[in-house]
């Protein structure tokens, strides 16, 4: 797990990377799993958020039918409502 999220007041701040994300370079919204103090949680991340970037992966040996990307988050600030709610709260 290379992506971490920490609380900052009522917001969350995400940092880290995700690799081999299908259509990551063309999506408007990403679902990102990140390590928190309470375990792994999911977050809805708009791809136009400050600190969010994608890098398309070229020269692949397979998976050529779709865009494959690396997602990079550098202190992406999200409101508390961006955390996905699950059975653990």
Jmol script that loads the backbone (N, CA, C; Angstrom):
load data "model"
ATOM      1  N   UNK A   1       0.853  -1.168   0.000  1.00  0.00           N
ATOM      2  CA  UNK A   1       0.000   0.000   0.000  1.00  0.00           C
ATOM      3  C   UNK A   1       0.901   1.233   0.000  1.00  0.00           C
ATOM      4  N   UNK A   2       0.917   1.949  -1.097  1.00  0.00           N
ATOM      5  CA  UNK A   2       1.793   3.112  -1.242  1.00  0.00           C
ATOM      6  C   UNK A   2       1.032   4.434  -1.155  1.00  0.00           C
ATOM      7  N   UNK A   3      -0.236   4.373  -0.809  1.00  0.00           N
ATOM      8  CA  UNK A   3      -1.024   5.591  -0.678  1.00  0.00           C
ATOM      9  C   UNK A   3      -1.537   5.690   0.747  1.00  0.00           C
ATOM     10  N   UNK A   4      -1.357   6.867   1.326  1.00  0.00           N
ATOM     11  CA  UNK A   4      -1.751   7.093   2.711  1.00  0.00           C
ATOM     12  C   UNK A   4      -2.691   8.289   2.777  1.00  0.00           C
ATOM     13  N   UNK A   5      -3.624   8.241   3.724  1.00  0.00           N
ATOM     14  CA  UNK A   5      -4.533   9.352   3.964  1.00  0.00           C
ATOM     15  C   UNK A   5      -4.471   9.707   5.442  1.00  0.00           C
ATOM     16  N   UNK A   6      -4.466  10.997   5.701  1.00  0.00           N
ATOM     17  CA  UNK A   6      -4.464  11.445   7.091  1.00  0.00           C
ATOM     18  C   UNK A   6      -5.532  12.512   7.266  1.00  0.00           C
ATOM     19  N   UNK A   7      -6.077  12.561   8.460  1.00  0.00           N
ATOM     20  CA  UNK A   7      -7.062  13.573   8.806  1.00  0.00           C
ATOM     21  C   UNK A   7      -6.372  14.908   9.020  1.00  0.00           C
ATOM     22  N   UNK A   8      -7.028  15.972   8.568  1.00  0.00           N
ATOM     23  CA  UNK A   8      -6.593  17.333   8.856  1.00  0.00           C
ATOM     24  C   UNK A   8      -7.867  18.128   9.112  1.00  0.00           C
ATOM     25  N   UNK A   9      -8.258  18.219  10.371  1.00  0.00           N
ATOM     26  CA  UNK A   9      -9.556  18.804  10.707  1.00  0.00           C
ATOM     27  C   UNK A   9     -10.649  17.888  10.203  1.00  0.00           C
ATOM     28  N   UNK A  10     -11.589  18.419   9.442  1.00  0.00           N
ATOM     29  CA  UNK A  10     -12.652  17.588   8.875  1.00  0.00           C
ATOM     30  C   UNK A  10     -12.285  17.051   7.496  1.00  0.00           C
ATOM     31  N   UNK A  11     -11.119  17.462   6.966  1.00  0.00           N
ATOM     32  CA  UNK A  11     -10.665  17.026   5.642  1.00  0.00           C
ATOM     33  C   UNK A  11      -9.778  15.794   5.746  1.00  0.00           C
ATOM     34  N   UNK A  12      -9.534  15.193   4.575  1.00  0.00           N
ATOM     35  CA  UNK A  12      -8.545  14.126   4.413  1.00  0.00           C
ATOM     36  C   UNK A  12      -7.474  14.635   3.463  1.00  0.00           C
ATOM     37  N   UNK A  13      -6.239  14.228   3.679  1.00  0.00           N
ATOM     38  CA  UNK A  13      -5.135  14.582   2.784  1.00  0.00           C
ATOM     39  C   UNK A  13      -4.492  13.279   2.307  1.00  0.00           C
ATOM     40  N   UNK A  14      -4.511  13.054   0.986  1.00  0.00           N
ATOM     41  CA  UNK A  14      -3.980  11.831   0.388  1.00  0.00           C
ATOM     42  C   UNK A  14      -2.636  12.087  -0.275  1.00  0.00           C
ATOM     43  N   UNK A  15      -1.711  11.156  -0.079  1.00  0.00           N
ATOM     44  CA  UNK A  15      -0.406  11.199  -0.747  1.00  0.00           C
ATOM     45  C   UNK A  15       0.004   9.784  -1.118  1.00  0.00           C
ATOM     46  N   UNK A  16       0.591   9.639  -2.293  1.00  0.00           N
ATOM     47  CA  UNK A  16       1.079   8.340  -2.730  1.00  0.00           C
ATOM     48  C   UNK A  16       0.806   8.108  -4.203  1.00  0.00           C
ATOM     49  N   UNK A  17       0.995   6.866  -4.636  1.00  0.00           N
ATOM     50  CA  UNK A  17       0.820   6.517  -6.046  1.00  0.00           C
ATOM     51  C   UNK A  17       0.040   5.219  -6.188  1.00  0.00           C
ATOM     52  N   UNK A  18      -0.575   5.067  -7.340  1.00  0.00           N
ATOM     53  CA  UNK A  18      -1.240   3.830  -7.749  1.00  0.00           C
ATOM     54  C   UNK A  18      -0.770   3.521  -9.164  1.00  0.00           C
ATOM     55  N   UNK A  19      -0.442   2.263  -9.421  1.00  0.00           N
ATOM     56  CA  UNK A  19       0.058   1.863 -10.742  1.00  0.00           C
ATOM     57  C   UNK A  19      -0.944   0.978 -11.469  1.00  0.00           C
ATOM     58  N   UNK A  20      -0.840   0.971 -12.796  1.00  0.00           N
ATOM     59  CA  UNK A  20      -1.601   0.102 -13.685  1.00  0.00           C
ATOM     60  C   UNK A  20      -3.105   0.315 -13.548  1.00  0.00           C
ATOM     61  N   UNK A  21      -3.515   1.593 -13.557  1.00  0.00           N
ATOM     62  CA  UNK A  21      -4.923   1.944 -13.411  1.00  0.00           C
ATOM     63  C   UNK A  21      -5.537   2.106 -14.808  1.00  0.00           C
ATOM     64  N   UNK A  22      -6.478   1.239 -15.124  1.00  0.00           N
ATOM     65  CA  UNK A  22      -7.140   1.274 -16.428  1.00  0.00           C
ATOM     66  C   UNK A  22      -7.962   2.552 -16.555  1.00  0.00           C
ATOM     67  N   UNK A  23      -7.795   3.258 -17.664  1.00  0.00           N
ATOM     68  CA  UNK A  23      -8.481   4.510 -17.990  1.00  0.00           C
ATOM     69  C   UNK A  23      -8.199   5.626 -16.984  1.00  0.00           C
ATOM     70  N   UNK A  24      -7.134   5.497 -16.206  1.00  0.00           N
ATOM     71  CA  UNK A  24      -6.801   6.510 -15.211  1.00  0.00           C
ATOM     72  C   UNK A  24      -6.525   7.871 -15.807  1.00  0.00           C
ATOM     73  N   UNK A  25      -5.977   7.927 -16.992  1.00  0.00           N
ATOM     74  CA  UNK A  25      -5.647   9.202 -17.619  1.00  0.00           C
ATOM     75  C   UNK A  25      -6.817   9.908 -18.251  1.00  0.00           C
ATOM     76  N   UNK A  26      -7.972   9.248 -18.351  1.00  0.00           N
ATOM     77  CA  UNK A  26      -9.126   9.882 -18.984  1.00  0.00           C
ATOM     78  C   UNK A  26     -10.332   9.981 -18.049  1.00  0.00           C
ATOM     79  N   UNK A  27     -10.208   9.469 -16.842  1.00  0.00           N
ATOM     80  CA  UNK A  27     -11.319   9.472 -15.888  1.00  0.00           C
ATOM     81  C   UNK A  27     -11.518  10.853 -15.265  1.00  0.00           C
ATOM     82  N   UNK A  28     -12.745  11.146 -14.861  1.00  0.00           N
ATOM     83  CA  UNK A  28     -13.059  12.379 -14.145  1.00  0.00           C
ATOM     84  C   UNK A  28     -13.055  12.165 -12.634  1.00  0.00           C
ATOM     85  N   UNK A  29     -13.193  10.913 -12.219  1.00  0.00           N
ATOM     86  CA  UNK A  29     -13.280  10.569 -10.807  1.00  0.00           C
ATOM     87  C   UNK A  29     -12.550   9.250 -10.582  1.00  0.00           C
ATOM     88  N   UNK A  30     -11.752   9.184  -9.526  1.00  0.00           N
ATOM     89  CA  UNK A  30     -11.017   7.958  -9.199  1.00  0.00           C
ATOM     90  C   UNK A  30     -11.470   7.464  -7.830  1.00  0.00           C
ATOM     91  N   UNK A  31     -11.580   6.169  -7.682  1.00  0.00           N
ATOM     92  CA  UNK A  31     -11.777   5.558  -6.376  1.00  0.00           C
ATOM     93  C   UNK A  31     -10.408   5.067  -5.939  1.00  0.00           C
ATOM     94  N   UNK A  32      -9.912   5.638  -4.858  1.00  0.00           N
ATOM     95  CA  UNK A  32      -8.549   5.373  -4.398  1.00  0.00           C
ATOM     96  C   UNK A  32      -8.595   4.746  -3.014  1.00  0.00           C
ATOM     97  N   UNK A  33      -7.917   3.627  -2.859  1.00  0.00           N
ATOM     98  CA  UNK A  33      -7.769   2.979  -1.555  1.00  0.00           C
ATOM     99  C   UNK A  33      -6.497   3.481  -0.922  1.00  0.00           C
ATOM    100  N   UNK A  34      -6.582   3.856   0.366  1.00  0.00           N
ATOM    101  CA  UNK A  34      -5.430   4.419   1.063  1.00  0.00           C
ATOM    102  C   UNK A  34      -5.375   3.892   2.494  1.00  0.00           C
ATOM    103  N   UNK A  35      -4.159   3.798   3.001  1.00  0.00           N
ATOM    104  CA  UNK A  35      -3.941   3.390   4.392  1.00  0.00           C
ATOM    105  C   UNK A  35      -4.208   4.585   5.300  1.00  0.00           C
ATOM    106  N   UNK A  36      -5.034   4.389   6.326  1.00  0.00           N
ATOM    107  CA  UNK A  36      -5.300   5.419   7.331  1.00  0.00           C
ATOM    108  C   UNK A  36      -4.934   4.856   8.699  1.00  0.00           C
ATOM    109  N   UNK A  37      -5.046   5.675   9.720  1.00  0.00           N
ATOM    110  CA  UNK A  37      -4.810   5.192  11.081  1.00  0.00           C
ATOM    111  C   UNK A  37      -5.837   4.137  11.483  1.00  0.00           C
ATOM    112  N   UNK A  38      -6.987   4.133  10.821  1.00  0.00           N
ATOM    113  CA  UNK A  38      -8.064   3.182  11.113  1.00  0.00           C
ATOM    114  C   UNK A  38      -8.099   2.007  10.149  1.00  0.00           C
ATOM    115  N   UNK A  39      -7.067   1.827   9.338  1.00  0.00           N
ATOM    116  CA  UNK A  39      -7.039   0.757   8.348  1.00  0.00           C
ATOM    117  C   UNK A  39      -7.197   1.306   6.940  1.00  0.00           C
ATOM    118  N   UNK A  40      -7.421   0.425   5.982  1.00  0.00           N
ATOM    119  CA  UNK A  40      -7.554   0.818   4.582  1.00  0.00           C
ATOM    120  C   UNK A  40      -8.960   1.355   4.338  1.00  0.00           C
ATOM    121  N   UNK A  41      -9.041   2.519   3.707  1.00  0.00           N
ATOM    122  CA  UNK A  41     -10.317   3.158   3.401  1.00  0.00           C
ATOM    123  C   UNK A  41     -10.322   3.596   1.937  1.00  0.00           C
ATOM    124  N   UNK A  42     -11.509   3.704   1.368  1.00  0.00           N
ATOM    125  CA  UNK A  42     -11.682   4.176   0.002  1.00  0.00           C
ATOM    126  C   UNK A  42     -12.069   5.640  -0.019  1.00  0.00           C
ATOM    127  N   UNK A  43     -11.639   6.330  -1.069  1.00  0.00           N
ATOM    128  CA  UNK A  43     -11.930   7.753  -1.227  1.00  0.00           C
ATOM    129  C   UNK A  43     -12.332   8.035  -2.670  1.00  0.00           C
ATOM    130  N   UNK A  44     -13.295   8.934  -2.849  1.00  0.00           N
ATOM    131  CA  UNK A  44     -13.662   9.422  -4.175  1.00  0.00           C
ATOM    132  C   UNK A  44     -12.830  10.668  -4.441  1.00  0.00           C
ATOM    133  N   UNK A  45     -12.010  10.605  -5.482  1.00  0.00           N
ATOM    134  CA  UNK A  45     -11.053  11.683  -5.755  1.00  0.00           C
ATOM    135  C   UNK A  45     -11.317  12.262  -7.144  1.00  0.00           C
ATOM    136  N   UNK A  46     -11.746  13.526  -7.235  1.00  0.00           N
ATOM    137  CA  UNK A  46     -11.865  14.165  -8.548  1.00  0.00           C
ATOM    138  C   UNK A  46     -10.476  14.302  -9.161  1.00  0.00           C
ATOM    139  N   UNK A  47     -10.349  13.956 -10.423  1.00  0.00           N
ATOM    140  CA  UNK A  47      -9.029  13.968 -11.053  1.00  0.00           C
ATOM    141  C   UNK A  47      -8.527  15.375 -11.360  1.00  0.00           C
ATOM    142  N   UNK A  48      -9.378  16.392 -11.175  1.00  0.00           N
ATOM    143  CA  UNK A  48      -8.919  17.772 -11.353  1.00  0.00           C
ATOM    144  C   UNK A  48      -8.564  18.427 -10.019  1.00  0.00           C
ATOM    145  N   UNK A  49      -8.505  17.642  -8.948  1.00  0.00           N
ATOM    146  CA  UNK A  49      -8.148  18.178  -7.630  1.00  0.00           C
ATOM    147  C   UNK A  49      -6.686  18.623  -7.630  1.00  0.00           C
ATOM    148  N   UNK A  50      -6.380  19.735  -6.964  1.00  0.00           N
ATOM    149  CA  UNK A  50      -4.972  20.163  -6.855  1.00  0.00           C
ATOM    150  C   UNK A  50      -4.129  19.066  -6.201  1.00  0.00           C
ATOM    151  N   UNK A  51      -2.971  18.785  -6.804  1.00  0.00           N
ATOM    152  CA  UNK A  51      -2.073  17.757  -6.296  1.00  0.00           C
ATOM    153  C   UNK A  51      -2.275  16.392  -6.920  1.00  0.00           C
ATOM    154  N   UNK A  52      -3.311  16.233  -7.763  1.00  0.00           N
ATOM    155  CA  UNK A  52      -3.586  14.954  -8.430  1.00  0.00           C
ATOM    156  C   UNK A  52      -3.027  15.017  -9.850  1.00  0.00           C
ATOM    157  N   UNK A  53      -2.307  13.980 -10.256  1.00  0.00           N
ATOM    158  CA  UNK A  53      -1.767  13.908 -11.619  1.00  0.00           C
ATOM    159  C   UNK A  53      -1.793  12.468 -12.099  1.00  0.00           C
ATOM    160  N   UNK A  54      -1.789  12.305 -13.419  1.00  0.00           N
ATOM    161  CA  UNK A  54      -1.691  10.974 -14.017  1.00  0.00           C
ATOM    162  C   UNK A  54      -0.536  10.965 -15.008  1.00  0.00           C
ATOM    163  N   UNK A  55       0.053   9.800 -15.152  1.00  0.00           N
ATOM    164  CA  UNK A  55       1.105   9.586 -16.146  1.00  0.00           C
ATOM    165  C   UNK A  55       0.747   8.308 -16.886  1.00  0.00           C
ATOM    166  N   UNK A  56       0.459   8.428 -18.188  1.00  0.00           N
ATOM    167  CA  UNK A  56       0.132   7.250 -18.977  1.00  0.00           C
ATOM    168  C   UNK A  56       1.355   6.351 -19.113  1.00  0.00           C
ATOM    169  N   UNK A  57       1.107   5.043 -19.094  1.00  0.00           N
ATOM    170  CA  UNK A  57       2.173   4.056 -19.226  1.00  0.00           C
ATOM    171  C   UNK A  57       2.248   3.639 -20.690  1.00  0.00           C
ATOM    172  N   UNK A  58       3.387   3.853 -21.305  1.00  0.00           N
ATOM    173  CA  UNK A  58       3.591   3.529 -22.727  1.00  0.00           C
ATOM    174  C   UNK A  58       4.490   2.300 -22.848  1.00  0.00           C
ATOM    175  N   UNK A  59       4.588   1.775 -24.047  1.00  0.00           N
ATOM    176  CA  UNK A  59       5.466   0.649 -24.363  1.00  0.00           C
ATOM    177  C   UNK A  59       5.129  -0.589 -23.542  1.00  0.00           C
ATOM    178  N   UNK A  60       3.818  -0.837 -23.389  1.00  0.00           N
ATOM    179  CA  UNK A  60       3.371  -2.027 -22.664  1.00  0.00           C
ATOM    180  C   UNK A  60       3.443  -3.238 -23.585  1.00  0.00           C
ATOM    181  N   UNK A  61       3.648  -4.391 -23.010  1.00  0.00           N
ATOM    182  CA  UNK A  61       3.648  -5.617 -23.796  1.00  0.00           C
ATOM    183  C   UNK A  61       2.233  -6.146 -23.999  1.00  0.00           C
ATOM    184  N   UNK A  62       1.325  -5.774 -23.099  1.00  0.00           N
ATOM    185  CA  UNK A  62      -0.072  -6.184 -23.231  1.00  0.00           C
ATOM    186  C   UNK A  62      -0.945  -5.048 -22.710  1.00  0.00           C
ATOM    187  N   UNK A  63      -2.211  -5.295 -22.554  1.00  0.00           N
ATOM    188  CA  UNK A  63      -3.163  -4.290 -22.073  1.00  0.00           C
ATOM    189  C   UNK A  63      -3.199  -3.060 -22.974  1.00  0.00           C
ATOM    190  N   UNK A  64      -3.103  -3.251 -24.278  1.00  0.00           N
ATOM    191  CA  UNK A  64      -3.037  -2.121 -25.211  1.00  0.00           C
ATOM    192  C   UNK A  64      -4.402  -1.598 -25.641  1.00  0.00           C
ATOM    193  N   UNK A  65      -5.488  -2.275 -25.256  1.00  0.00           N
ATOM    194  CA  UNK A  65      -6.812  -1.864 -25.698  1.00  0.00           C
ATOM    195  C   UNK A  65      -7.334  -0.655 -24.923  1.00  0.00           C
ATOM    196  N   UNK A  66      -6.714  -0.319 -23.811  1.00  0.00           N
ATOM    197  CA  UNK A  66      -7.179   0.818 -23.016  1.00  0.00           C
ATOM    198  C   UNK A  66      -5.980   1.600 -22.487  1.00  0.00           C
ATOM    199  N   UNK A  67      -6.253   2.831 -22.094  1.00  0.00           N
ATOM    200  CA  UNK A  67      -5.235   3.671 -21.484  1.00  0.00           C
ATOM    201  C   UNK A  67      -4.925   3.105 -20.097  1.00  0.00           C
ATOM    202  N   UNK A  68      -3.659   2.950 -19.783  1.00  0.00           N
ATOM    203  CA  UNK A  68      -3.241   2.487 -18.461  1.00  0.00           C
ATOM    204  C   UNK A  68      -2.337   3.563 -17.879  1.00  0.00           C
ATOM    205  N   UNK A  69      -2.569   3.909 -16.616  1.00  0.00           N
ATOM    206  CA  UNK A  69      -1.881   5.058 -16.042  1.00  0.00           C
ATOM    207  C   UNK A  69      -1.373   4.804 -14.638  1.00  0.00           C
ATOM    208  N   UNK A  70      -0.470   5.670 -14.227  1.00  0.00           N
ATOM    209  CA  UNK A  70      -0.073   5.788 -12.830  1.00  0.00           C
ATOM    210  C   UNK A  70      -0.820   7.004 -12.285  1.00  0.00           C
ATOM    211  N   UNK A  71      -1.410   6.867 -11.101  1.00  0.00           N
ATOM    212  CA  UNK A  71      -2.049   7.992 -10.423  1.00  0.00           C
ATOM    213  C   UNK A  71      -1.082   8.491  -9.364  1.00  0.00           C
ATOM    214  N   UNK A  72      -0.900   9.803  -9.311  1.00  0.00           N
ATOM    215  CA  UNK A  72       0.014  10.404  -8.345  1.00  0.00           C
ATOM    216  C   UNK A  72      -0.760  11.425  -7.519  1.00  0.00           C
ATOM    217  N   UNK A  73      -0.711  11.260  -6.208  1.00  0.00           N
ATOM    218  CA  UNK A  73      -1.378  12.196  -5.300  1.00  0.00           C
ATOM    219  C   UNK A  73      -0.334  12.830  -4.390  1.00  0.00           C
ATOM    220  N   UNK A  74      -0.250  14.150  -4.448  1.00  0.00           N
ATOM    221  CA  UNK A  74       0.723  14.898  -3.652  1.00  0.00           C
ATOM    222  C   UNK A  74      -0.051  15.868  -2.758  1.00  0.00           C
ATOM    223  N   UNK A  75      -0.380  15.413  -1.555  1.00  0.00           N
ATOM    224  CA  UNK A  75      -1.180  16.197  -0.606  1.00  0.00           C
ATOM    225  C   UNK A  75      -2.498  16.668  -1.212  1.00  0.00           C
ATOM    226  N   UNK A  76      -3.250  15.729  -1.775  1.00  0.00           N
ATOM    227  CA  UNK A  76      -4.572  16.032  -2.320  1.00  0.00           C
ATOM    228  C   UNK A  76      -5.540  16.185  -1.152  1.00  0.00           C
ATOM    229  N   UNK A  77      -6.117  17.370  -1.017  1.00  0.00           N
ATOM    230  CA  UNK A  77      -7.039  17.657   0.084  1.00  0.00           C
ATOM    231  C   UNK A  77      -8.471  17.369  -0.368  1.00  0.00           C
ATOM    232  N   UNK A  78      -9.162  16.563   0.438  1.00  0.00           N
ATOM    233  CA  UNK A  78     -10.536  16.168   0.135  1.00  0.00           C
ATOM    234  C   UNK A  78     -11.428  16.448   1.337  1.00  0.00           C
ATOM    235  N   UNK A  79     -12.684  16.805   1.089  1.00  0.00           N
ATOM    236  CA  UNK A  79     -13.602  16.969   2.221  1.00  0.00           C
ATOM    237  C   UNK A  79     -13.888  15.620   2.865  1.00  0.00           C
ATOM    238  N   UNK A  80     -14.285  15.634   4.118  1.00  0.00           N
ATOM    239  CA  UNK A  80     -14.586  14.406   4.844  1.00  0.00           C
ATOM    240  C   UNK A  80     -15.614  13.531   4.170  1.00  0.00           C
ATOM    241  N   UNK A  81     -16.498  14.132   3.389  1.00  0.00           N
ATOM    242  CA  UNK A  81     -17.539  13.368   2.691  1.00  0.00           C
ATOM    243  C   UNK A  81     -17.002  12.550   1.530  1.00  0.00           C
ATOM    244  N   UNK A  82     -15.726  12.723   1.196  1.00  0.00           N
ATOM    245  CA  UNK A  82     -15.117  11.959   0.095  1.00  0.00           C
ATOM    246  C   UNK A  82     -14.769  10.543   0.480  1.00  0.00           C
ATOM    247  N   UNK A  83     -14.731  10.252   1.771  1.00  0.00           N
ATOM    248  CA  UNK A  83     -14.409   8.903   2.202  1.00  0.00           C
ATOM    249  C   UNK A  83     -15.611   8.002   1.935  1.00  0.00           C
ATOM    250  N   UNK A  84     -15.370   6.859   1.300  1.00  0.00           N
ATOM    251  CA  UNK A  84     -16.428   5.896   1.015  1.00  0.00           C
ATOM    252  C   UNK A  84     -16.881   5.252   2.316  1.00  0.00           C
ATOM    253  N   UNK A  85     -18.161   5.167   2.495  1.00  0.00           N
ATOM    254  CA  UNK A  85     -18.713   4.529   3.699  1.00  0.00           C
ATOM    255  C   UNK A  85     -18.918   3.052   3.435  1.00  0.00           C
ATOM    256  N   UNK A  86     -18.512   2.213   4.354  1.00  0.00           N
ATOM    257  CA  UNK A  86     -18.667   0.778   4.226  1.00  0.00           C
ATOM    258  C   UNK A  86     -19.251   0.206   5.499  1.00  0.00           C
ATOM    259  N   UNK A  87     -19.205  -1.091   5.622  1.00  0.00           N
ATOM    260  CA  UNK A  87     -19.777  -1.741   6.789  1.00  0.00           C
ATOM    261  C   UNK A  87     -19.030  -1.410   8.076  1.00  0.00           C
ATOM    262  N   UNK A  88     -17.767  -0.953   7.942  1.00  0.00           N
ATOM    263  CA  UNK A  88     -17.001  -0.605   9.148  1.00  0.00           C
ATOM    264  C   UNK A  88     -17.147   0.859   9.529  1.00  0.00           C
ATOM    265  N   UNK A  89     -17.991   1.589   8.806  1.00  0.00           N
ATOM    266  CA  UNK A  89     -18.262   2.977   9.190  1.00  0.00           C
ATOM    267  C   UNK A  89     -17.515   3.949   8.402  1.00  0.00           C
TER     268      UNK A  89
END
end "model"
wireframe off; spacefill off
backbone 0.3
color backbone group
